[in-house]
């Protein structure tokens, strides 16, 4: 769930889990960022420079403790792809195209990897606009003005 902040032009984004008898919620993005959920291993690997199952296999093969390996990953002296993105100043159209690109990468990888694809079909995009006026803009995946159809 997302909504404009009551102060300034920022947004607030929460994850609400309605599974089971109760509900759980948490704010997932307080600053511009990319939040992945569901089937995202390949997209995660592209953004962060590694795929978690590959790293687990690598640590086991080398006999390295996973905690020590995680600590080394956090202290890298190089920027990962996600850290090279300027999310604070990214134009809206670029943000839309990035979201569609990431979803398309995951859909295509799911399509070609063994097993039943976890995602697919048209990609719908919604934008929570905070300036100049507050609005929700919808770009259904089957419409001609969708970024992937231009």
C-alpha positions in Angstrom: 0.0 0.0 0.0 1.4 3.4 -0.9 0.3 7.0 -0.2 1.7 10.5 -0.2 3.3 11.7 3.0 1.4 14.3 5.0 4.6 16.3 5.1 6.4 17.3 1.9 6.4 15.6 -1.5 7.5 12.1 -0.4 5.6 8.9 -0.3 5.2 6.2 2.3 5.0 2.5 1.2 3.9 -0.4 3.4 3.7 -4.1 3.0 0.6 -5.6 4.5 0.3 -9.4 4.9 -3.3 -10.6 5.3 -2.4 -14.3 5.4 -3.8 -16.2 8.3 -6.2 -15.0 11.0 -4.5 -11.7 11.7 -2.5 -9.2 9.7 1.1 -7.9 9.7 2.3 -4.6 8.3 5.7 -2.9 7.9 6.9 0.2 6.1 9.2 -1.1 3.4 10.5 2.0 1.7 11.2 5.3 3.4 13.5 6.7 0.7 13.5 6.2 -3.1 14.5 2.5 -3.7 13.6 -0.7 -5.3 11.5 -3.2 -3.3 11.4 -6.8 -4.8 8.9 -9.4 -3.7 7.7 -12.7 -5.0 9.8 -14.4 -7.6 12.8 -12.2 -8.0 16.0 -14.2 -7.8 17.3 -13.3 -11.3 16.4 -9.6 -11.0 18.0 -9.5 -7.5 21.1 -11.1 -9.0 21.3 -8.4 -11.7 20.7 -5.5 -9.2 23.0 -6.7 -6.4 25.7 -8.4 -8.5 25.1 -11.9 -7.0 22.4 -14.6 -6.8 21.9 -15.9 -3.2 21.9 -19.7 -4.1 25.1 -19.3 -6.1 26.7 -17.6 -3.1 25.5 -20.3 -0.7 27.1 -22.9 -3.0 30.3 -20.9 -3.3 30.7 -20.5 0.5 30.1 -24.3 1.0 32.6 -25.1 -1.8 35.3 -22.8 -0.3 34.5 -23.8 3.3 33.8 -20.2 4.3 31.3 -19.3 7.1 28.2 -17.6 5.6 28.3 -14.8 8.2 31.9 -13.9 7.3 31.0 -14.0 3.6 27.9 -11.7 4.1 30.1 -9.3 6.1 32.6 -9.3 3.2 29.8 -8.5 0.8 28.7 -5.6 2.9 32.2 -4.1 3.0 32.9 -4.3 -0.7 35.0 -1.4 -2.2 33.1 -1.5 -5.4 29.6 -0.3 -6.2 27.0 -2.9 -7.0 24.6 -2.1 -9.9 21.8 -0.9 -7.6 24.2 1.5 -5.9 25.0 3.1 -9.3 21.4 4.1 -9.9 20.4 7.6 -9.0 17.0 6.9 -7.6 16.6 10.3 -5.9 16.8 12.2 -9.2 15.5 9.6 -11.7 12.8 11.1 -14.0 9.4 9.5 -13.8 9.5 8.0 -17.3 12.9 6.4 -16.5 11.5 4.9 -13.2 8.6 3.4 -15.1 10.9 1.9 -17.7 13.2 0.5 -15.1 10.3 -1.2 -13.3 9.1 -2.6 -16.6 12.6 -3.8 -17.5 13.1 -5.5 -14.1 9.7 -7.3 -14.4 10.4 -8.3 -18.0 13.8 -9.7 -17.1 12.3 -11.8 -14.3 9.4 -13.0 -16.5 11.8 -14.0 -19.3 14.2 -15.8 -17.0 11.2 -17.7 -15.4 10.1 -18.6 -18.9 13.5 -20.2 -19.9 14.5 -21.8 -16.6 13.3 -25.3 -15.6 10.0 -25.6 -13.8 6.7 -23.7 -13.9 7.2 -20.0 -14.3 6.2 -18.0 -11.2 5.2 -14.9 -13.1 4.2 -13.8 -16.6 1.7 -12.0 -18.6 1.2 -8.3 -19.2 3.0 -5.9 -16.8 0.8 -3.4 -15.2 2.4 -0.2 -13.8 1.0 2.3 -11.3 2.6 5.5 -10.4 1.9 7.4 -7.1 2.4 11.0 -8.2 3.0 13.6 -5.5 3.8 16.7 -7.5 2.4 19.0 -9.0 -0.8 17.3 -7.7 -1.3 14.1 -5.9 -2.7 11.3 -8.2 -2.4 7.7 -9.0 -1.6 7.1 -12.7 -2.3 3.6 -14.2 -0.5 2.0 -17.1 -2.2 -1.3 -17.8 0.1 -3.8 -19.6 -2.3 -4.3 -22.5 -2.6 -0.6 -23.4 -0.7 0.9 -26.3 0.9 3.7 -24.2 2.7 1.2 -22.0 6.5 1.7 -22.1 7.3 -1.7 -23.5 4.9 -1.1 -26.5 6.5 2.2 -27.5 
